[in-house]
């Protein structure tokens, strides 16, 4: 950045300073303020500006969760249709819809205990469900710094799928394949299942009725390719969504700010009835 020095202005400033010693401190500060104002108005040429980092495959913008509270409106349930789901899955889905924690975005629930994925639209209507493959080791936390390691340096005991609420968004892997970033810092994503290593039998694991053999990945969530293309990819093609990964080593209430919407909706009526006596 080139600054042109205005000699007449400097001479004028020196003359003003010489007029009175009493006003010297005040005039000095005024001069500093004027110089700072001038510098702030200067802009570096385009070639010297620092480019903004890409947001889609880097850090997801924060969409804060909603704190637990009894609803002050009519109860809103998620709709599962005839799909079977665990109690925790229904509890989280109902709470997300009733509290508005999904911020009117589509949301997904990963039930790790049953190795099952549920896809909902923004109104809480179930669009589809499918089995998934998860991290080899059971656990609800990622090892700090694991996202910076090579796969060969990740120990079997560290291959976990973290639990929590994630604002996920679309991205690309090193092969250029579209994926969904769950936790970018920990290198955890949701993507189509890959059968690159026949010994792992990933496709066969998805086909069995048991969830016991669905633990094989390094922490990423592997989804059947056809299901991913039909239900996951359309949601995250150019938008964000909320992903709730249920814990498997501790209660869901320790991970999410849950309340039971049916019990919460009855509290005001019970309180009013008791106050009449």
C-alpha positions in Angstrom: 0.0 0.0 0.0 1.5 3.4 -1.1 0.7 6.4 1.0 1.3 9.9 -0.6 2.7 12.4 1.8 1.0 15.9 1.6 3.9 18.3 2.4 1.6 21.4 2.8 -0.6 19.6 5.3 2.4 18.6 7.3 3.8 22.1 7.4 0.3 23.4 8.4 0.2 20.9 11.2 3.6 21.9 12.5 2.5 25.5 12.5 -0.6 24.7 14.5 1.5 22.7 17.0 3.8 25.7 17.5 1.0 28.1 18.3 0.5 27.0 21.9 2.2 24.5 24.1 -0.9 24.2 26.3 -2.8 22.6 23.4 0.0 20.3 22.3 -1.3 17.1 23.8 -4.8 17.6 22.5 -3.6 18.4 19.0 -1.3 15.5 19.0 -4.2 13.1 19.7 -6.3 14.7 17.1 -3.5 14.2 14.5 -3.2 10.6 15.4 -7.0 10.1 15.1 -7.0 11.8 11.6 -4.1 9.6 10.5 -5.9 6.4 11.7 -9.0 7.5 9.9 -7.1 8.0 6.7 -5.4 4.6 6.9 -8.7 2.8 7.5 -10.1 4.2 4.3 -7.3 2.7 2.2 -7.9 -0.7 0.5 -5.2 -3.1 -0.6 -5.3 -3.9 -4.3 -7.0 -7.2 -5.2 -3.7 -9.0 -5.7 -2.8 -8.3 -2.0 -6.1 -9.3 -0.4 -6.3 -12.5 1.6 -8.9 -14.9 0.0 -11.8 -16.1 2.2 -11.6 -19.8 2.9 -14.3 -22.0 1.3 -17.1 -22.8 3.7 -18.9 -25.8 2.1 -16.1 -28.2 2.8 -14.4 -26.6 5.8 -16.2 -25.3 8.9 -20.0 -25.5 9.2 -21.7 -22.3 10.3 -23.1 -22.6 13.8 -26.9 -23.2 14.2 -27.4 -23.3 17.9 -29.4 -26.0 19.6 -32.6 -25.1 21.4 -32.5 -25.4 25.2 -34.8 -27.9 26.9 -38.2 -26.4 27.9 -41.8 -27.5 28.2 -43.7 -26.5 25.0 -46.1 -23.6 25.1 -48.0 -24.7 22.0 -49.8 -27.8 20.8 -47.7 -30.9 20.8 -45.9 -31.7 17.5 -44.8 -35.2 16.8 -42.4 -36.6 14.2 -44.1 -39.0 11.9 -42.6 -42.5 11.5 -45.4 -44.1 9.6 -45.0 -47.9 10.0 -41.2 -47.8 10.4 -39.9 -49.4 13.6 -37.7 -47.2 15.7 -36.1 -47.3 19.2 -37.5 -45.3 22.0 -34.5 -42.9 21.9 -34.9 -42.4 18.2 -38.6 -41.4 18.7 -37.7 -39.2 21.7 -35.1 -37.2 19.8 -37.2 -36.9 16.6 -40.3 -35.7 18.5 -38.2 -33.3 20.6 -36.4 -31.9 17.5 -39.8 -31.2 15.8 -41.7 -29.9 18.8 -38.9 -27.6 20.1 -37.8 -26.5 16.7 -34.2 -27.6 17.3 -33.9 -28.5 13.7 -34.5 -24.9 12.7 -36.9 -25.9 10.0 -34.1 -27.9 8.2 -34.3 -31.5 7.2 -32.7 -33.7 9.8 -31.2 -37.2 10.1 -31.0 -39.5 13.1 -28.3 -42.2 13.4 -29.3 -44.8 15.9 -25.9 -46.3 16.6 -27.1 -49.1 18.9 -29.2 -50.4 16.1 -27.0 -49.2 13.2 -29.9 -47.5 11.5 -30.3 -44.2 9.7 -33.6 -42.2 9.6 -34.1 -39.3 7.2 -36.8 -36.7 7.9 -37.9 -33.6 6.0 -38.1 -30.2 7.7 -41.6 -30.9 9.2 -40.5 -34.2 10.8 -42.0 -36.5 8.2 -40.0 -39.7 7.8 -38.7 -40.0 4.2 -36.8 -43.2 4.6 -34.7 -45.5 6.8 -31.9 -47.9 6.2 -29.1 -49.8 7.9 -25.7 -48.2 8.0 -22.1 -49.1 8.9 -20.4 -47.3 11.8 -17.0 -47.0 13.5 -15.3 -50.3 14.4 -15.2 -49.5 18.1 -18.1 -48.5 20.3 -17.7 -45.1 21.8 -19.3 -41.6 21.7 -16.2 -39.4 21.4 -13.5 -38.8 18.8 -9.9 -38.8 19.9 -8.5 -35.2 19.8 -6.6 -34.5 16.6 -7.7 -37.7 14.9 -8.8 -35.8 11.8 -5.1 -34.8 11.1 -3.8 -38.4 11.0 -3.4 -40.8 8.2 -5.8 -43.8 8.3 -2.8 -46.1 8.8 -2.0 -44.3 12.1 -5.5 -44.7 13.5 -5.7 -47.5 16.1 -8.6 -49.9 16.1 -9.7 -48.6 19.5 -9.9 -45.1 18.1 -12.2 -45.9 15.2 -15.4 -44.5 16.8 -18.4 -42.6 15.5 -18.9 -39.6 17.7 -22.4 -38.9 19.2 -24.0 -35.4 19.2 -25.8 -32.8 17.3 -24.1 -31.7 14.1 -25.0 -29.1 11.5 -23.9 -31.1 8.4 -23.3 -29.8 4.9 -22.2 -31.0 1.5 -18.6 -31.6 0.6 -16.2 -33.6 -1.5 -13.6 -36.2 -0.5 -10.2 -36.6 -2.0 -11.6 -38.6 -4.9 -14.1 -35.9 -5.8 -17.1 -37.9 -4.6 -19.9 -36.0 -3.0 -20.2 -36.6 0.8 -21.9 -35.1 3.8 -19.5 -33.6 6.4 -20.7 -34.5 9.9 -17.6 -33.4 11.9 -15.0 -31.9 9.6 -12.3 -31.5 12.3 -12.6 -35.2 13.2 -12.8 -36.2 9.5 -16.2 -37.9 10.1 -18.5 -37.9 7.1 -21.5 -39.7 5.7 -21.0 -41.3 2.3 -22.0 -44.2 0.1 -20.6 -47.6 1.2 -17.4 -48.6 -0.6 -16.5 -52.2 -1.2 -12.9 -51.5 -1.9 -11.6 -54.1 0.5 -13.3 -57.5 -0.1 -12.0 -58.8 3.2 -14.2 -56.2 5.1 -17.4 -57.5 3.5 -19.1 -54.2 3.9 -22.0 -54.9 1.5 -22.6 -58.3 3.2 -22.7 -56.6 6.6 -25.4 -54.2 5.4 -27.4 -57.1 4.1 -27.6 -59.1 7.4 -30.6 -58.5 9.7 -28.3 -58.1 12.7 -26.7 -54.8 13.8 -23.9 -56.6 15.5 -21.7 -56.9 12.4 -22.2 -53.3 11.2 -19.1 -52.0 12.9 -16.2 -51.8 10.5 -15.5 -48.1 9.4 -12.9 -45.7 10.7 -15.8 -43.6 12.2 -17.6 -42.5 9.0 -21.2 -43.4 8.4 -21.5 -45.8 5.4 -24.9 -45.7 3.7 -26.2 -48.1 1.0 -25.5 -46.3 -2.3 -29.1 -46.5 -3.6 -30.5 -45.1 -0.4 -27.9 -42.4 -0.3 -28.7 -41.3 -3.8 -32.5 -41.4 -3.2 -32.7 -39.8 0.2 -29.5 -38.3 1.5 -28.0 -36.6 -1.5 -31.1 -34.6 -2.5 -31.1 -33.0 1.0 -27.5 -32.0 1.0 -27.0 -31.2 -2.6 -26.8 -27.5 -1.9 -28.1 -27.0 1.7 -27.4 -27.8 5.3 -29.2 -30.2 7.6 -29.0 -31.3 11.2 -27.7 -34.8 12.1 -28.4 -36.3 15.5 -26.0 -39.2 16.2 -27.4 -41.1 19.2 -25.0 -42.1 22.0 -24.3 -45.8 22.8 -22.3 -45.5 26.0 -24.5 -43.0 27.9 -28.1 -41.8 28.1 -29.4 -39.6 25.2 -30.4 -36.9 27.8 -26.7 -36.4 28.6 -26.0 -35.5 24.9 -29.2 -33.6 23.9 -31.3 -31.1 25.8 -34.3 -33.4 25.6 -37.7 -33.4 27.1 -40.5 -35.9 26.7 -43.1 -33.8 24.7 -46.1 -35.9 25.8 -45.2 -35.6 29.5 -44.3 -31.9 29.2 -47.6 -31.1 27.5 -49.5 -32.6 30.4 -47.7 -30.6 33.1 -49.7 -27.4 32.8 -53.1 -29.2 33.0 -52.0 -31.1 36.1 -50.8 -27.9 37.8 -54.1 -26.2 37.0 -56.1 -29.1 38.3 -54.2 -29.2 41.6 -54.6 -25.4 42.2 -58.4 -25.7 42.1 -58.4 -27.7 45.4 
